[in-house]
Amino acid sequence: LALYTDTALTADQSIKEVMRAFDHTQADELAVIDANREVIGILSEAYATRRYAEELDKARRELTGEAG
């Protein structure tokens, strides 16, 4: 994490921006910072990817009327 001090995430970034940051840094985890550049959390690429996939699946089920 300390290796990527020039790259941090903010809570208002889109998933596209978040995944681009992970791709650019090749980091497994990145800090999430607030407006004062204070660390408010850590996000792992695995967690972001999993949650995105879950939301896509949920939206697909809602569109197709599948129970889930």
PyMOL Python script that loads the backbone (N, CA, C, O; Angstrom):
from pymol import cmd

cmd.read_pdbstr("""\
ATOM      1  N   LEU A   1       0.832  -1.203   0.000  1.00  0.00           N
ATOM      2  CA  LEU A   1       0.000   0.000   0.000  1.00  0.00           C
ATOM      3  C   LEU A   1       0.866   1.254   0.000  1.00  0.00           C
ATOM      4  O   LEU A   1       0.561   2.223  -0.695  1.00  0.00           O
ATOM      5  N   ALA A   2       1.944   1.236   0.777  1.00  0.00           N
ATOM      6  CA  ALA A   2       2.821   2.402   0.833  1.00  0.00           C
ATOM      7  C   ALA A   2       3.519   2.659  -0.497  1.00  0.00           C
ATOM      8  O   ALA A   2       4.019   3.760  -0.726  1.00  0.00           O
ATOM      9  N   LEU A   3       3.561   1.677  -1.361  1.00  0.00           N
ATOM     10  CA  LEU A   3       4.199   1.845  -2.664  1.00  0.00           C
ATOM     11  C   LEU A   3       3.387   2.730  -3.595  1.00  0.00           C
ATOM     12  O   LEU A   3       3.933   3.258  -4.563  1.00  0.00           O
ATOM     13  N   TYR A   4       2.098   2.906  -3.328  1.00  0.00           N
ATOM     14  CA  TYR A   4       1.206   3.613  -4.238  1.00  0.00           C
ATOM     15  C   TYR A   4       0.711   4.919  -3.637  1.00  0.00           C
ATOM     16  O   TYR A   4      -0.483   5.215  -3.670  1.00  0.00           O
ATOM     17  N   THR A   5       1.635   5.697  -3.088  1.00  0.00           N
ATOM     18  CA  THR A   5       1.243   6.937  -2.420  1.00  0.00           C
ATOM     19  C   THR A   5       0.720   7.983  -3.393  1.00  0.00           C
ATOM     20  O   THR A   5       0.027   8.912  -2.976  1.00  0.00           O
ATOM     21  N   ASP A   6       1.036   7.855  -4.686  1.00  0.00           N
ATOM     22  CA  ASP A   6       0.541   8.819  -5.661  1.00  0.00           C
ATOM     23  C   ASP A   6      -0.825   8.428  -6.222  1.00  0.00           C
ATOM     24  O   ASP A   6      -1.424   9.186  -6.985  1.00  0.00           O
ATOM     25  N   THR A   7      -1.315   7.253  -5.849  1.00  0.00           N
ATOM     26  CA  THR A   7      -2.614   6.787  -6.334  1.00  0.00           C
ATOM     27  C   THR A   7      -3.494   6.432  -5.148  1.00  0.00           C
ATOM     28  O   THR A   7      -3.170   5.545  -4.359  1.00  0.00           O
ATOM     29  N   ALA A   8      -4.602   7.133  -5.036  1.00  0.00           N
ATOM     30  CA  ALA A   8      -5.577   6.841  -3.986  1.00  0.00           C
ATOM     31  C   ALA A   8      -6.963   6.982  -4.590  1.00  0.00           C
ATOM     32  O   ALA A   8      -7.155   7.649  -5.606  1.00  0.00           O
ATOM     33  N   LEU A   9      -7.905   6.349  -3.952  1.00  0.00           N
ATOM     34  CA  LEU A   9      -9.292   6.388  -4.398  1.00  0.00           C
ATOM     35  C   LEU A   9     -10.085   7.344  -3.520  1.00  0.00           C
ATOM     36  O   LEU A   9      -9.707   7.620  -2.381  1.00  0.00           O
ATOM     37  N   THR A  10     -11.191   7.845  -4.064  1.00  0.00           N
ATOM     38  CA  THR A  10     -12.121   8.635  -3.270  1.00  0.00           C
ATOM     39  C   THR A  10     -13.479   7.937  -3.300  1.00  0.00           C
ATOM     40  O   THR A  10     -13.771   7.160  -4.208  1.00  0.00           O
ATOM     41  N   ALA A  11     -14.287   8.221  -2.314  1.00  0.00           N
ATOM     42  CA  ALA A  11     -15.574   7.535  -2.172  1.00  0.00           C
ATOM     43  C   ALA A  11     -16.533   7.822  -3.326  1.00  0.00           C
ATOM     44  O   ALA A  11     -17.465   7.051  -3.556  1.00  0.00           O
ATOM     45  N   ASP A  12     -16.322   8.904  -4.044  1.00  0.00           N
ATOM     46  CA  ASP A  12     -17.250   9.258  -5.120  1.00  0.00           C
ATOM     47  C   ASP A  12     -16.813   8.784  -6.506  1.00  0.00           C
ATOM     48  O   ASP A  12     -17.463   9.113  -7.498  1.00  0.00           O
ATOM     49  N   GLN A  13     -15.734   8.025  -6.591  1.00  0.00           N
ATOM     50  CA  GLN A  13     -15.276   7.542  -7.894  1.00  0.00           C
ATOM     51  C   GLN A  13     -16.169   6.427  -8.426  1.00  0.00           C
ATOM     52  O   GLN A  13     -16.730   5.636  -7.668  1.00  0.00           O
ATOM     53  N   SER A  14     -16.284   6.387  -9.746  1.00  0.00           N
ATOM     54  CA  SER A  14     -17.063   5.323 -10.389  1.00  0.00           C
ATOM     55  C   SER A  14     -16.269   4.021 -10.372  1.00  0.00           C
ATOM     56  O   SER A  14     -15.052   4.027 -10.187  1.00  0.00           O
ATOM     57  N   ILE A  15     -16.963   2.916 -10.565  1.00  0.00           N
ATOM     58  CA  ILE A  15     -16.289   1.619 -10.609  1.00  0.00           C
ATOM     59  C   ILE A  15     -15.303   1.580 -11.769  1.00  0.00           C
ATOM     60  O   ILE A  15     -14.258   0.937 -11.670  1.00  0.00           O
ATOM     61  N   LYS A  16     -15.620   2.254 -12.860  1.00  0.00           N
ATOM     62  CA  LYS A  16     -14.709   2.307 -14.009  1.00  0.00           C
ATOM     63  C   LYS A  16     -13.397   2.988 -13.620  1.00  0.00           C
ATOM     64  O   LYS A  16     -12.319   2.506 -13.968  1.00  0.00           O
ATOM     65  N   GLU A  17     -13.485   4.098 -12.905  1.00  0.00           N
ATOM     66  CA  GLU A  17     -12.283   4.803 -12.447  1.00  0.00           C
ATOM     67  C   GLU A  17     -11.498   3.965 -11.450  1.00  0.00           C
ATOM     68  O   GLU A  17     -10.268   3.932 -11.492  1.00  0.00           O
ATOM     69  N   VAL A  18     -12.203   3.291 -10.557  1.00  0.00           N
ATOM     70  CA  VAL A  18     -11.558   2.445  -9.549  1.00  0.00           C
ATOM     71  C   VAL A  18     -10.789   1.316 -10.218  1.00  0.00           C
ATOM     72  O   VAL A  18      -9.629   1.072  -9.887  1.00  0.00           O
ATOM     73  N   MET A  19     -11.424   0.629 -11.151  1.00  0.00           N
ATOM     74  CA  MET A  19     -10.764  -0.497 -11.811  1.00  0.00           C
ATOM     75  C   MET A  19      -9.598  -0.017 -12.673  1.00  0.00           C
ATOM     76  O   MET A  19      -8.597  -0.722 -12.802  1.00  0.00           O
ATOM     77  N   ARG A  20      -9.714   1.157 -13.254  1.00  0.00           N
ATOM     78  CA  ARG A  20      -8.606   1.733 -14.021  1.00  0.00           C
ATOM     79  C   ARG A  20      -7.408   1.997 -13.100  1.00  0.00           C
ATOM     80  O   ARG A  20      -6.265   1.761 -13.493  1.00  0.00           O
ATOM     81  N   ALA A  21      -7.661   2.482 -11.886  1.00  0.00           N
ATOM     82  CA  ALA A  21      -6.576   2.728 -10.929  1.00  0.00           C
ATOM     83  C   ALA A  21      -5.887   1.422 -10.544  1.00  0.00           C
ATOM     84  O   ALA A  21      -4.660   1.366 -10.461  1.00  0.00           O
ATOM     85  N   PHE A  22      -6.676   0.371 -10.309  1.00  0.00           N
ATOM     86  CA  PHE A  22      -6.073  -0.926  -9.995  1.00  0.00           C
ATOM     87  C   PHE A  22      -5.244  -1.433 -11.168  1.00  0.00           C
ATOM     88  O   PHE A  22      -4.151  -1.965 -10.973  1.00  0.00           O
ATOM     89  N   ASP A  23      -5.750  -1.274 -12.372  1.00  0.00           N
ATOM     90  CA  ASP A  23      -5.032  -1.727 -13.564  1.00  0.00           C
ATOM     91  C   ASP A  23      -3.730  -0.955 -13.742  1.00  0.00           C
ATOM     92  O   ASP A  23      -2.693  -1.538 -14.058  1.00  0.00           O
ATOM     93  N   HIS A  24      -3.787   0.344 -13.541  1.00  0.00           N
ATOM     94  CA  HIS A  24      -2.615   1.208 -13.715  1.00  0.00           C
ATOM     95  C   HIS A  24      -1.512   0.882 -12.705  1.00  0.00           C
ATOM     96  O   HIS A  24      -0.335   0.826 -13.063  1.00  0.00           O
ATOM     97  N   THR A  25      -1.890   0.672 -11.459  1.00  0.00           N
ATOM     98  CA  THR A  25      -0.894   0.452 -10.407  1.00  0.00           C
ATOM     99  C   THR A  25      -0.496  -1.009 -10.236  1.00  0.00           C
ATOM    100  O   THR A  25       0.560  -1.309  -9.678  1.00  0.00           O
ATOM    101  N   GLN A  26      -1.340  -1.914 -10.715  1.00  0.00           N
ATOM    102  CA  GLN A  26      -1.144  -3.352 -10.487  1.00  0.00           C
ATOM    103  C   GLN A  26      -1.152  -3.680  -8.989  1.00  0.00           C
ATOM    104  O   GLN A  26      -0.593  -4.692  -8.564  1.00  0.00           O
ATOM    105  N   ALA A  27      -1.791  -2.813  -8.197  1.00  0.00           N
ATOM    106  CA  ALA A  27      -1.900  -3.013  -6.752  1.00  0.00           C
ATOM    107  C   ALA A  27      -3.058  -3.951  -6.446  1.00  0.00           C
ATOM    108  O   ALA A  27      -4.029  -4.016  -7.199  1.00  0.00           O
ATOM    109  N   ASP A  28      -2.953  -4.671  -5.345  1.00  0.00           N
ATOM    110  CA  ASP A  28      -4.050  -5.509  -4.875  1.00  0.00           C
ATOM    111  C   ASP A  28      -5.006  -4.717  -3.992  1.00  0.00           C
ATOM    112  O   ASP A  28      -6.188  -5.048  -3.894  1.00  0.00           O
ATOM    113  N   GLU A  29      -4.491  -3.666  -3.348  1.00  0.00           N
ATOM    114  CA  GLU A  29      -5.286  -2.820  -2.461  1.00  0.00           C
ATOM    115  C   GLU A  29      -4.868  -1.374  -2.662  1.00  0.00           C
ATOM    116  O   GLU A  29      -3.704  -1.082  -2.934  1.00  0.00           O
ATOM    117  N   LEU A  30      -5.834  -0.470  -2.526  1.00  0.00           N
ATOM    118  CA  LEU A  30      -5.555   0.964  -2.589  1.00  0.00           C
ATOM    119  C   LEU A  30      -6.290   1.667  -1.454  1.00  0.00           C
ATOM    120  O   LEU A  30      -7.352   1.230  -1.012  1.00  0.00           O
ATOM    121  N   ALA A  31      -5.696   2.766  -0.996  1.00  0.00           N
ATOM    122  CA  ALA A  31      -6.311   3.563   0.058  1.00  0.00           C
ATOM    123  C   ALA A  31      -7.476   4.365  -0.507  1.00  0.00           C
ATOM    124  O   ALA A  31      -7.451   4.804  -1.656  1.00  0.00           O
ATOM    125  N   VAL A  32      -8.487   4.544   0.319  1.00  0.00           N
ATOM    126  CA  VAL A  32      -9.607   5.440   0.009  1.00  0.00           C
ATOM    127  C   VAL A  32      -9.426   6.647   0.920  1.00  0.00           C
ATOM    128  O   VAL A  32      -9.309   6.503   2.137  1.00  0.00           O
ATOM    129  N   ILE A  33      -9.402   7.847   0.322  1.00  0.00           N
ATOM    130  CA  ILE A  33      -9.132   9.057   1.093  1.00  0.00           C
ATOM    131  C   ILE A  33     -10.314  10.020   1.048  1.00  0.00           C
ATOM    132  O   ILE A  33     -11.161   9.955   0.156  1.00  0.00           O
ATOM    133  N   ASP A  34     -10.347  10.920   2.041  1.00  0.00           N
ATOM    134  CA  ASP A  34     -11.383  11.950   2.069  1.00  0.00           C
ATOM    135  C   ASP A  34     -10.835  13.241   1.457  1.00  0.00           C
ATOM    136  O   ASP A  34      -9.738  13.247   0.899  1.00  0.00           O
ATOM    137  N   ALA A  35     -11.586  14.317   1.560  1.00  0.00           N
ATOM    138  CA  ALA A  35     -11.194  15.598   0.959  1.00  0.00           C
ATOM    139  C   ALA A  35      -9.913  16.163   1.563  1.00  0.00           C
ATOM    140  O   ALA A  35      -9.225  16.954   0.918  1.00  0.00           O
ATOM    141  N   ASN A  36      -9.584  15.767   2.789  1.00  0.00           N
ATOM    142  CA  ASN A  36      -8.361  16.224   3.452  1.00  0.00           C
ATOM    143  C   ASN A  36      -7.189  15.285   3.216  1.00  0.00           C
ATOM    144  O   ASN A  36      -6.135  15.432   3.835  1.00  0.00           O
ATOM    145  N   ARG A  37      -7.371  14.318   2.319  1.00  0.00           N
ATOM    146  CA  ARG A  37      -6.370  13.302   1.992  1.00  0.00           C
ATOM    147  C   ARG A  37      -6.053  12.391   3.181  1.00  0.00           C
ATOM    148  O   ARG A  37      -4.966  11.819   3.263  1.00  0.00           O
ATOM    149  N   GLU A  38      -7.002  12.267   4.089  1.00  0.00           N
ATOM    150  CA  GLU A  38      -6.886  11.332   5.202  1.00  0.00           C
ATOM    151  C   GLU A  38      -7.429   9.985   4.749  1.00  0.00           C
ATOM    152  O   GLU A  38      -8.461   9.921   4.081  1.00  0.00           O
ATOM    153  N   VAL A  39      -6.748   8.928   5.105  1.00  0.00           N
ATOM    154  CA  VAL A  39      -7.204   7.589   4.734  1.00  0.00           C
ATOM    155  C   VAL A  39      -8.451   7.246   5.539  1.00  0.00           C
ATOM    156  O   VAL A  39      -8.451   7.303   6.769  1.00  0.00           O
ATOM    157  N   ILE A  40      -9.518   6.888   4.819  1.00  0.00           N
ATOM    158  CA  ILE A  40     -10.766   6.506   5.482  1.00  0.00           C
ATOM    159  C   ILE A  40     -11.079   5.029   5.270  1.00  0.00           C
ATOM    160  O   ILE A  40     -12.044   4.501   5.823  1.00  0.00           O
ATOM    161  N   GLY A  41     -10.255   4.374   4.467  1.00  0.00           N
ATOM    162  CA  GLY A  41     -10.472   2.952   4.241  1.00  0.00           C
ATOM    163  C   GLY A  41      -9.489   2.385   3.239  1.00  0.00           C
ATOM    164  O   GLY A  41      -8.671   3.097   2.658  1.00  0.00           O
ATOM    165  N   ILE A  42      -9.596   1.091   3.059  1.00  0.00           N
ATOM    166  CA  ILE A  42      -8.779   0.353   2.101  1.00  0.00           C
ATOM    167  C   ILE A  42      -9.741  -0.454   1.236  1.00  0.00           C
ATOM    168  O   ILE A  42     -10.676  -1.068   1.751  1.00  0.00           O
ATOM    169  N   LEU A  43      -9.515  -0.455  -0.067  1.00  0.00           N
ATOM    170  CA  LEU A  43     -10.333  -1.244  -0.977  1.00  0.00           C
ATOM    171  C   LEU A  43      -9.434  -2.217  -1.715  1.00  0.00           C
ATOM    172  O   LEU A  43      -8.402  -1.833  -2.266  1.00  0.00           O
ATOM    173  N   SER A  44      -9.832  -3.472  -1.720  1.00  0.00           N
ATOM    174  CA  SER A  44      -9.070  -4.463  -2.480  1.00  0.00           C
ATOM    175  C   SER A  44      -9.697  -4.623  -3.859  1.00  0.00           C
ATOM    176  O   SER A  44     -10.903  -4.450  -4.035  1.00  0.00           O
ATOM    177  N   GLU A  45      -8.861  -4.953  -4.823  1.00  0.00           N
ATOM    178  CA  GLU A  45      -9.353  -5.182  -6.177  1.00  0.00           C
ATOM    179  C   GLU A  45     -10.310  -6.366  -6.190  1.00  0.00           C
ATOM    180  O   GLU A  45     -11.317  -6.346  -6.899  1.00  0.00           O
ATOM    181  N   ALA A  46     -10.002  -7.396  -5.411  1.00  0.00           N
ATOM    182  CA  ALA A  46     -10.857  -8.586  -5.362  1.00  0.00           C
ATOM    183  C   ALA A  46     -12.252  -8.229  -4.850  1.00  0.00           C
ATOM    184  O   ALA A  46     -13.248  -8.687  -5.409  1.00  0.00           O
ATOM    185  N   TYR A  47     -12.334  -7.421  -3.798  1.00  0.00           N
ATOM    186  CA  TYR A  47     -13.630  -7.034  -3.247  1.00  0.00           C
ATOM    187  C   TYR A  47     -14.413  -6.185  -4.253  1.00  0.00           C
ATOM    188  O   TYR A  47     -15.602  -6.416  -4.470  1.00  0.00           O
ATOM    189  N   ALA A  48     -13.746  -5.207  -4.864  1.00  0.00           N
ATOM    190  CA  ALA A  48     -14.426  -4.342  -5.835  1.00  0.00           C
ATOM    191  C   ALA A  48     -14.958  -5.159  -7.006  1.00  0.00           C
ATOM    192  O   ALA A  48     -16.083  -4.945  -7.459  1.00  0.00           O
ATOM    193  N   THR A  49     -14.156  -6.085  -7.490  1.00  0.00           N
ATOM    194  CA  THR A  49     -14.565  -6.930  -8.614  1.00  0.00           C
ATOM    195  C   THR A  49     -15.744  -7.815  -8.230  1.00  0.00           C
ATOM    196  O   THR A  49     -16.696  -7.955  -8.998  1.00  0.00           O
ATOM    197  N   ARG A  50     -15.680  -8.409  -7.046  1.00  0.00           N
ATOM    198  CA  ARG A  50     -16.758  -9.292  -6.582  1.00  0.00           C
ATOM    199  C   ARG A  50     -18.070  -8.529  -6.412  1.00  0.00           C
ATOM    200  O   ARG A  50     -19.121  -8.994  -6.852  1.00  0.00           O
ATOM    201  N   ARG A  51     -18.010  -7.364  -5.778  1.00  0.00           N
ATOM    202  CA  ARG A  51     -19.229  -6.575  -5.555  1.00  0.00           C
ATOM    203  C   ARG A  51     -19.823  -6.081  -6.871  1.00  0.00           C
ATOM    204  O   ARG A  51     -21.044  -6.045  -7.028  1.00  0.00           O
ATOM    205  N   TYR A  52     -18.971  -5.703  -7.811  1.00  0.00           N
ATOM    206  CA  TYR A  52     -19.450  -5.259  -9.117  1.00  0.00           C
ATOM    207  C   TYR A  52     -20.164  -6.404  -9.825  1.00  0.00           C
ATOM    208  O   TYR A  52     -21.238  -6.214 -10.395  1.00  0.00           O
ATOM    209  N   ALA A  53     -19.570  -7.585  -9.786  1.00  0.00           N
ATOM    210  CA  ALA A  53     -20.186  -8.762 -10.414  1.00  0.00           C
ATOM    211  C   ALA A  53     -21.523  -9.089  -9.753  1.00  0.00           C
ATOM    212  O   ALA A  53     -22.480  -9.446 -10.439  1.00  0.00           O
ATOM    213  N   GLU A  54     -21.596  -8.968  -8.424  1.00  0.00           N
ATOM    214  CA  GLU A  54     -22.849  -9.233  -7.710  1.00  0.00           C
ATOM    215  C   GLU A  54     -23.934  -8.252  -8.136  1.00  0.00           C
ATOM    216  O   GLU A  54     -25.082  -8.648  -8.341  1.00  0.00           O
ATOM    217  N   GLU A  55     -23.580  -6.977  -8.271  1.00  0.00           N
ATOM    218  CA  GLU A  55     -24.562  -5.966  -8.675  1.00  0.00           C
ATOM    219  C   GLU A  55     -25.010  -6.178 -10.118  1.00  0.00           C
ATOM    220  O   GLU A  55     -26.184  -5.987 -10.435  1.00  0.00           O
ATOM    221  N   LEU A  56     -24.085  -6.571 -10.995  1.00  0.00           N
ATOM    222  CA  LEU A  56     -24.470  -6.883 -12.376  1.00  0.00           C
ATOM    223  C   LEU A  56     -25.435  -8.058 -12.415  1.00  0.00           C
ATOM    224  O   LEU A  56     -26.421  -8.035 -13.153  1.00  0.00           O
ATOM    225  N   ASP A  57     -25.151  -9.084 -11.623  1.00  0.00           N
ATOM    226  CA  ASP A  57     -26.016 -10.260 -11.580  1.00  0.00           C
ATOM    227  C   ASP A  57     -27.395  -9.898 -11.025  1.00  0.00           C
ATOM    228  O   ASP A  57     -28.416 -10.366 -11.529  1.00  0.00           O
ATOM    229  N   LYS A  58     -27.415  -9.068  -9.993  1.00  0.00           N
ATOM    230  CA  LYS A  58     -28.686  -8.625  -9.405  1.00  0.00           C
ATOM    231  C   LYS A  58     -29.511  -7.856 -10.439  1.00  0.00           C
ATOM    232  O   LYS A  58     -30.713  -8.085 -10.566  1.00  0.00           O
ATOM    233  N   ALA A  59     -28.872  -6.948 -11.176  1.00  0.00           N
ATOM    234  CA  ALA A  59     -29.578  -6.177 -12.200  1.00  0.00           C
ATOM    235  C   ALA A  59     -30.097  -7.094 -13.305  1.00  0.00           C
ATOM    236  O   ALA A  59     -31.211  -6.902 -13.794  1.00  0.00           O
ATOM    237  N   ARG A  60     -29.308  -8.079 -13.701  1.00  0.00           N
ATOM    238  CA  ARG A  60     -29.733  -9.025 -14.732  1.00  0.00           C
ATOM    239  C   ARG A  60     -30.951  -9.808 -14.263  1.00  0.00           C
ATOM    240  O   ARG A  60     -31.900 -10.000 -15.024  1.00  0.00           O
ATOM    241  N   ARG A  61     -30.928 -10.267 -12.995  1.00  0.00           N
ATOM    242  CA  ARG A  61     -32.066 -11.023 -12.452  1.00  0.00           C
ATOM    243  C   ARG A  61     -33.323 -10.159 -12.410  1.00  0.00           C
ATOM    244  O   ARG A  61     -34.416 -10.638 -12.713  1.00  0.00           O
ATOM    245  N   GLU A  62     -33.174  -8.897 -12.038  1.00  0.00           N
ATOM    246  CA  GLU A  62     -34.331  -8.000 -11.992  1.00  0.00           C
ATOM    247  C   GLU A  62     -34.906  -7.775 -13.389  1.00  0.00           C
ATOM    248  O   GLU A  62     -36.125  -7.733 -13.561  1.00  0.00           O
ATOM    249  N   LEU A  63     -34.042  -7.632 -14.375  1.00  0.00           N
ATOM    250  CA  LEU A  63     -34.498  -7.418 -15.756  1.00  0.00           C
ATOM    251  C   LEU A  63     -35.197  -8.640 -16.332  1.00  0.00           C
ATOM    252  O   LEU A  63     -36.159  -8.512 -17.091  1.00  0.00           O
ATOM    253  N   THR A  64     -34.716  -9.822 -15.974  1.00  0.00           N
ATOM    254  CA  THR A  64     -35.287 -11.050 -16.535  1.00  0.00           C
ATOM    255  C   THR A  64     -36.388 -11.627 -15.666  1.00  0.00           C
ATOM    256  O   THR A  64     -37.035 -12.599 -16.054  1.00  0.00           O
ATOM    257  N   GLY A  65     -36.611 -11.039 -14.488  1.00  0.00           N
ATOM    258  CA  GLY A  65     -37.659 -11.524 -13.604  1.00  0.00           C
ATOM    259  C   GLY A  65     -37.297 -12.776 -12.839  1.00  0.00           C
ATOM    260  O   GLY A  65     -38.171 -13.438 -12.279  1.00  0.00           O
ATOM    261  N   GLU A  66     -36.012 -13.109 -12.808  1.00  0.00           N
ATOM    262  CA  GLU A  66     -35.576 -14.284 -12.049  1.00  0.00           C
ATOM    263  C   GLU A  66     -35.651 -13.997 -10.558  1.00  0.00           C
ATOM    264  O   GLU A  66     -35.402 -12.876 -10.115  1.00  0.00           O
ATOM    265  N   ALA A  67     -35.996 -15.019  -9.794  1.00  0.00           N
ATOM    266  CA  ALA A  67     -35.985 -14.898  -8.335  1.00  0.00           C
ATOM    267  C   ALA A  67     -34.552 -15.047  -7.865  1.00  0.00           C
ATOM    268  O   ALA A  67     -33.761 -15.750  -8.493  1.00  0.00           O
ATOM    269  N   GLY A  68     -34.220 -14.405  -6.789  1.00  0.00           N
ATOM    270  CA  GLY A  68     -32.859 -14.566  -6.303  1.00  0.00           C
ATOM    271  C   GLY A  68     -32.719 -13.969  -4.996  1.00  0.00           C
ATOM    272  O   GLY A  68     -31.634 -14.003  -4.416  1.00  0.00           O
TER     273      GLY A  68
END
""", "prot")
cmd.dss("prot")
cmd.show_as("cartoon", "prot")
cmd.util.cbc("prot")
cmd.orient("prot")
